[in-house]
Amino acid sequence: MSLAKLLTKGALLFVFVVISLNVFVFTQNKSNEKIPAMPKLLSQREQMEVREGWLKKRLDTLVLPMMRRHSIAMWIVVNEEFNSDPATEYLVPPMPIVGSRDFFIFVDAGSEKLEKIAIVRYAEERLKNHYEMKSVSRDKIAETLRATVAKYNPRTIALNYNGSRGQQNGLSHASYKFLAESLGADAEKKFVSAANFLVEFFDTRLAEELEHYRTAVLVTEILTRRAFSGEVITPGKTTVGDVRWWFLQQINNLGLTTWFQPDLRVQRQAKTVATNQQFLSVADESIILERGDVIHIDCGLNYMGLSTDWQKHAYILRAGEKDVPDGLKNALKNTNRLQDGIFERARAEMTGAEVYERAMAEMKRQNIEAMIYSHPIGTHGHGLGASIDFRKAIGGAEERLRLGSYTSIELNTSSIVAEWNNQKVTIMAEDDAVMTEKGFEFIRPRQTEFYLIR
């Protein structure tokens, strides 16, 4: 073959390769065009500065009025090393508290200023920004505690015990005994539960937190979209465990943590999905994801002391398919209708039970099989506050929705899918929302279309 022919053939091959690469790049970009860019997260030092500002505002403006609403004259939070009270993180700058037993005391002394005393084993510079700090040796703690309580002689002493949820029960039996023995029998008679106070404390959000919570939810969405894409899933090869551990590794890479393991569920044509306590069971890690699967993820993370909770669906296209079957699209629309049923009715100061009853009445009118199990979120993934939940016995049904607080709108509908030989498919959704003057507002846009995996 002549040199001219070789050069011509080589040039054609080069053009073909370039065009192919451009098509590949375009396809990749096009398939991911809806995935937002990862936002810049604050450094540890930046987080400390922002969260200290939140702490100052909470202690200076919120705690004292809350104590008065709940008839609390003194509130004592006891923190044990390796057994931290859930309230501690939101009462001190975000750092470890490592004394064997430290005390944070809040006093309504009758003025417009909250008295704040920290009796700690080890001095900490940033605690001084917020407390009158008393760093004492271990053998002086009981004496210092007794003198502090005697100085104010409070009518009531609220302690974190005797609640229905873990966040309300941070006081251990050993620490209760230490308080009772150190303060004496007369003081012990003044002990009351801080459980109801803690509901308001944990469910009250600062306006400044919302910007950062939006970032946390955005990060959760980005990781979810990437997990449910060709970046992570190869049909017939990738397992449920591969997706779960990819997700956990990404959270770790970002320097974040999670409050629960990401769970996946898989629904397949002509395959019955087991149930556990009325919900579809979590898929085993060994299950291989196949074409035609409807896959679901339940995930969340922690950032800036705030937690997210997020559920989304993807569909793995069969060979020759370009889109999701219409029956599955309708199933997702039914779940969107259930979300609408809540958003159109829920307003601040309504109880969770009221919202539940009204939304479910609308679903009955529309002949949609539905379940609602929405819960407060914010400082904790399963927070304290108003729950909109079919399990009426769960604490929170009679609580009222607070303006500015966050709720994880968690629910599902089950629909017959004609393309799956009239098999019933359940579409679960979970989106974090904030209560505004006009009702709930999603932190991020809800899912109205399946994520597609080709």
C-alpha positions in Angstrom: 0.0 0.0 0.0 1.4 3.4 -1.0 2.4 6.0 1.6 -0.4 8.3 0.4 -3.0 5.7 0.9 -1.7 4.9 4.4 -1.8 8.5 5.4 -5.3 8.8 4.0 -6.5 5.8 5.9 -4.8 6.9 9.1 -6.4 10.3 8.8 -9.8 8.7 8.4 -9.2 6.5 11.4 -8.1 9.5 13.4 -11.3 11.4 12.5 -13.4 8.4 13.4 -11.7 8.1 16.8 -12.2 11.8 17.5 -15.8 11.7 16.5 -16.4 8.6 18.6 -14.8 10.2 21.6 -16.8 13.3 21.2 -20.0 11.3 21.0 -19.0 9.4 24.1 -18.2 12.5 26.0 -21.5 14.1 24.9 -23.4 11.0 25.9 -21.8 10.9 29.3 -22.5 14.6 29.9 -26.0 14.4 28.6 -26.8 11.4 30.9 -25.5 13.3 33.9 -26.6 16.8 33.0 -29.3 16.8 35.8 -26.7 16.0 38.4 -25.7 19.3 40.1 -22.0 20.0 40.9 -20.8 19.1 44.4 -21.0 22.2 46.5 -17.9 23.4 48.5 -18.3 22.2 52.1 -17.0 24.3 55.0 -13.7 23.3 56.6 -13.7 22.1 60.2 -12.6 25.5 61.4 -15.2 27.3 59.3 -17.9 24.9 60.6 -16.8 25.7 64.2 -17.2 29.4 63.7 -20.6 29.1 62.1 -21.9 26.6 64.6 -20.6 28.7 67.5 -22.7 31.6 66.2 -25.7 29.3 66.2 -24.9 28.2 69.7 -24.7 31.8 71.0 -28.0 32.7 69.5 -29.7 29.6 70.8 -28.4 30.1 74.3 -28.9 33.9 74.3 -32.4 34.0 72.9 -34.2 30.6 72.9 -33.4 28.5 75.9 -34.7 30.8 78.6 -38.2 31.4 77.1 -38.4 27.7 76.5 -37.6 26.9 80.1 -40.3 29.4 81.3 -42.9 27.9 79.0 -42.2 24.5 80.6 -41.9 25.8 84.2 -38.2 24.9 84.5 -36.1 26.9 86.9 -32.9 25.0 86.4 -31.8 22.5 83.8 -28.8 20.3 84.4 -27.3 18.3 81.5 -24.8 15.6 82.6 -22.3 14.4 80.0 -20.3 11.2 80.5 -17.2 10.3 78.6 -18.1 7.8 75.9 -21.8 8.2 76.9 -22.6 11.7 75.7 -26.1 13.1 76.3 -27.7 13.8 72.9 -28.3 17.4 74.0 -24.6 18.1 74.7 -23.6 18.6 71.0 -26.1 21.4 70.7 -25.1 23.1 74.0 -21.4 23.4 73.5 -19.1 24.3 70.5 -18.8 21.2 68.2 -15.9 19.4 69.9 -15.5 16.3 72.0 -16.3 16.6 75.7 -14.0 14.2 77.4 -14.3 14.6 81.2 -15.5 11.5 83.0 -18.6 13.5 84.1 -19.2 17.1 83.1 -22.2 19.3 84.0 -23.9 22.1 82.0 -26.3 24.1 84.2 -28.9 26.6 83.0 -30.7 28.8 85.4 -33.7 31.1 85.2 -32.6 33.6 87.9 -35.5 36.0 87.2 -33.7 38.4 84.9 -33.8 38.5 81.1 -30.4 36.7 80.9 -29.9 32.9 81.1 -27.3 31.9 83.7 -25.0 29.3 82.2 -22.4 27.4 84.3 -20.2 24.6 83.0 -18.6 22.5 85.7 -15.9 20.5 83.8 -12.9 18.4 84.5 -10.8 20.0 81.8 -10.7 23.6 80.9 -11.6 24.4 77.3 -11.0 27.8 75.7 -14.2 27.9 73.5 -16.5 26.9 76.4 -15.5 30.3 78.0 -17.2 32.0 75.1 -20.6 30.7 76.3 -20.4 29.7 80.0 -19.1 30.6 83.3 -16.6 27.8 83.3 -15.5 26.0 86.5 -12.7 23.6 85.9 -12.2 21.5 89.1 -10.5 18.3 90.1 -12.6 15.1 90.3 -12.8 15.2 94.1 -14.2 18.8 94.0 -17.0 18.2 91.5 -19.7 17.2 93.9 -18.9 20.2 96.3 -18.9 22.7 93.4 -22.1 21.3 92.0 -23.8 21.5 95.4 -22.7 25.1 96.0 -23.9 26.1 92.5 -27.4 24.7 93.0 -27.6 26.1 96.5 -26.8 29.6 95.3 -29.9 29.7 93.1 -32.2 27.4 95.2 -34.4 26.6 92.1 -38.0 25.5 92.4 -37.5 22.8 89.9 -34.5 21.0 88.5 -35.1 19.5 85.1 -33.1 16.4 84.0 -32.9 14.5 80.7 -34.8 11.3 81.7 -38.2 9.7 81.6 -39.0 10.5 77.9 -40.3 8.2 75.2 -37.4 8.7 72.9 -33.6 8.3 73.2 -32.9 12.1 72.8 -34.9 12.7 76.0 -33.0 10.1 78.1 -29.4 11.2 78.1 -29.1 10.9 81.9 -27.7 7.6 83.0 -28.7 5.8 86.2 -25.2 6.3 87.6 -25.3 10.1 86.9 -28.8 10.3 88.5 -27.4 8.7 91.6 -24.5 11.0 91.6 -26.7 14.1 91.4 -29.1 12.8 94.1 -26.3 12.0 96.5 -24.3 15.2 95.8 -27.3 17.5 96.1 -29.2 15.8 98.9 -32.8 14.6 99.4 -34.4 18.0 99.4 -32.9 18.8 96.0 -33.9 15.4 94.7 -37.6 16.1 95.4 -37.3 19.0 92.9 -36.1 16.7 90.0 -38.5 16.8 87.1 -38.3 15.4 83.6 -37.1 17.7 80.8 -38.7 15.4 78.2 -41.3 17.9 76.9 -38.9 20.8 77.0 -36.5 18.7 74.8 -39.1 18.3 72.2 -39.3 22.1 71.7 -35.5 22.4 72.1 -34.6 19.9 69.4 -37.5 20.8 67.0 -36.8 24.5 66.9 -34.6 25.6 64.0 -32.7 28.8 63.5 -33.3 30.6 60.3 -29.5 30.7 59.7 -29.3 26.9 59.6 -31.5 26.5 56.5 -28.8 27.6 54.1 -26.5 24.9 55.4 -29.2 22.3 55.5 -29.9 23.0 51.9 -26.3 22.2 51.2 -26.5 18.9 53.2 -29.6 17.8 51.3 -28.0 18.8 48.0 -25.0 16.6 48.8 -27.3 13.7 49.6 -29.1 14.2 46.3 -25.8 14.3 44.3 -24.5 11.1 45.9 -27.9 9.4 45.3 -28.0 10.4 41.6 -24.4 9.2 41.1 -25.1 5.9 42.9 -28.1 5.3 40.7 -26.3 5.9 37.4 -23.9 4.1 35.0 -21.0 5.5 37.1 -21.7 2.9 39.7 -24.2 0.3 38.3 -23.4 -2.1 35.5 -26.6 -4.3 35.0 -25.9 -8.0 35.5 -22.7 -7.3 37.4 -23.1 -4.7 40.2 -24.5 -6.0 43.5 -26.6 -4.2 46.1 -23.6 -4.3 48.4 -21.4 -2.6 45.8 -23.8 0.4 45.7 -24.2 0.5 49.5 -20.4 0.5 50.1 -19.8 3.0 47.3 -22.2 5.4 49.0 -20.6 5.0 52.4 -17.2 5.5 50.9 -18.2 8.8 49.2 -19.6 10.1 52.5 -16.3 9.2 54.2 -14.3 10.9 51.3 -16.2 14.1 52.0 -15.3 14.0 55.7 -18.9 13.5 56.6 -20.7 10.8 58.6 -24.1 9.1 58.3 -26.6 8.3 61.0 -27.8 5.0 59.4 -26.6 2.6 56.7 -27.9 3.2 53.2 -30.6 0.6 52.4 -31.6 -0.7 48.9 -34.8 -2.4 47.8 -35.3 -4.2 44.5 -38.6 -4.9 42.8 -38.7 -7.3 39.8 -41.4 -8.5 37.5 -43.0 -11.8 38.7 -40.9 -11.7 41.8 -42.5 -11.2 45.2 -40.7 -8.8 47.5 -40.7 -9.8 51.2 -42.1 -7.4 53.8 -40.9 -6.5 57.2 -43.2 -4.7 59.6 -45.5 -3.6 56.7 -42.6 -2.2 54.6 -40.8 -3.8 51.7 -37.7 -5.7 53.0 -34.2 -4.4 52.4 -32.3 -6.3 49.7 -29.4 -8.6 50.6 -26.0 -7.2 49.6 -25.4 -10.3 47.4 -28.3 -9.5 45.0 -27.1 -8.6 41.5 -29.0 -5.7 39.9 -30.5 -6.8 36.6 -32.2 -5.1 33.6 -35.9 -4.4 34.3 -35.3 -3.8 38.0 -37.0 -1.0 39.9 -34.4 -0.1 42.6 -34.8 2.1 45.6 -32.4 3.7 48.1 -32.9 5.1 51.6 -29.9 7.1 52.7 -28.8 10.1 54.7 -25.8 12.0 56.1 -24.8 14.4 58.8 -23.3 17.9 58.1 -23.0 20.9 60.5 -24.9 19.0 63.2 -27.9 18.5 60.9 -29.1 15.2 59.4 -30.8 14.3 56.1 -33.0 11.5 55.0 -33.7 10.7 51.3 -35.4 8.0 49.2 -35.4 7.8 45.5 -36.0 5.3 42.7 -34.2 4.2 39.5 -35.2 1.9 36.6 -32.7 -0.3 34.8 -33.7 -0.3 31.2 -34.2 -3.6 29.4 -32.5 -4.3 26.1 -34.3 -2.2 23.5 -36.1 0.0 26.0 -35.6 3.8 25.8 -37.9 4.8 28.7 -39.7 3.5 31.8 -43.0 1.6 31.2 -46.1 3.8 31.5 -47.4 1.7 34.4 -44.4 2.5 36.5 -44.6 6.2 35.5 -48.2 6.2 36.8 -47.1 4.5 40.0 -44.6 7.3 40.6 -47.3 9.9 39.8 -49.5 8.3 42.5 -46.8 8.9 45.0 -46.4 12.5 43.9 -50.2 12.9 44.4 -49.8 11.7 48.0 -47.1 14.3 48.5 -49.5 16.9 47.1 -52.2 15.7 49.5 -49.9 16.5 52.4 -48.5 19.8 51.1 -52.0 21.2 50.2 -53.2 20.6 53.7 -50.3 20.9 56.2 -49.8 24.2 57.9 -47.9 25.4 61.0 -49.7 24.7 64.3 -51.6 21.7 62.9 -51.0 18.5 64.7 -49.4 15.6 62.8 -52.6 13.6 63.3 -54.7 16.3 61.6 -52.5 16.4 58.6 -52.5 12.6 58.3 -56.2 12.2 58.5 -56.9 14.9 55.9 -54.3 13.6 53.4 -55.4 10.0 53.7 -59.0 11.0 53.2 -57.9 12.6 49.9 -56.1 9.4 48.9 -59.2 7.4 49.6 -61.2 9.8 47.4 -58.7 9.3 44.6 -58.6 5.5 45.2 -54.9 5.4 45.8 -53.4 2.8 48.1 -51.2 4.9 50.4 -49.0 4.9 53.5 -47.6 7.9 55.4 -44.9 7.7 57.9 -43.3 11.2 57.9 -41.2 12.3 60.8 -39.3 15.4 62.2 -35.7 15.8 61.2 -32.9 18.2 61.8 -30.6 17.6 64.7 -31.4 13.9 64.5 -32.5 11.9 61.5 -35.6 10.7 63.5 -36.2 13.8 65.4 -38.6 15.1 68.1 -41.6 17.0 67.0 -44.7 16.4 65.0 -45.0 13.1 63.2 -47.4 12.5 60.3 -47.7 8.8 60.7 -50.1 5.9 60.4 -48.7 4.5 63.6 -50.6 6.7 65.9 -48.9 5.3 69.0 -45.5 6.8 67.9 -44.8 9.9 69.9 -45.4 13.1 67.8 -48.9 12.5 66.4 -50.4 15.1 68.7 -47.4 17.5 68.5 -47.9 20.6 66.4 -45.9 21.5 63.3 -43.5 24.4 64.1 -42.8 27.2 61.8 -39.3 26.9 60.4 -38.8 23.2 61.5 -37.9 20.4 59.2 -39.9 17.3 58.4 -38.9 14.3 56.3 -41.9 13.6 54.1 -41.7 9.8 54.0 -44.5 7.8 52.4 -45.4 5.3 49.7 -48.2 4.3 47.3 -48.8 0.8 45.7 -50.1 0.6 42.2 -51.0 -2.1 39.7 -48.5 -2.1 36.7 -50.1 -3.5 33.5 -46.7 -4.1 31.8 -45.8 -6.3 34.7 -48.9 -8.6 34.3 -50.8 -6.4 36.8 -48.2 -6.9 39.5 -48.4 -4.4 42.3 -45.4 -2.1 42.7 -44.6 0.1 45.7 -43.0 3.5 45.1 -41.5 4.9 48.2 -40.4 8.6 48.5 -38.7 10.6 51.2 -37.8 14.3 50.8 -36.8 16.8 53.5 -39.0 19.9 53.8 -39.2 23.1 55.8 -42.4 24.5 57.3 -43.0 28.0 56.0 -45.9 30.5 56.4 -47.5 29.0 53.3 -46.9 25.3 54.3 -44.3 22.8 53.5 -41.5 23.6 51.0 -39.2 20.9 49.7 -35.5 21.6 50.4 -34.7 20.1 47.0 -37.1 19.4 44.1 -38.9 16.1 44.5 -38.5 13.2 42.2 -41.1 13.2 39.4 -39.2 10.8 37.0 -37.3 7.7 37.5 -33.5 7.9 37.3 -32.6 5.8 34.2 -29.7 3.3 34.1 -28.9 2.2 30.6 
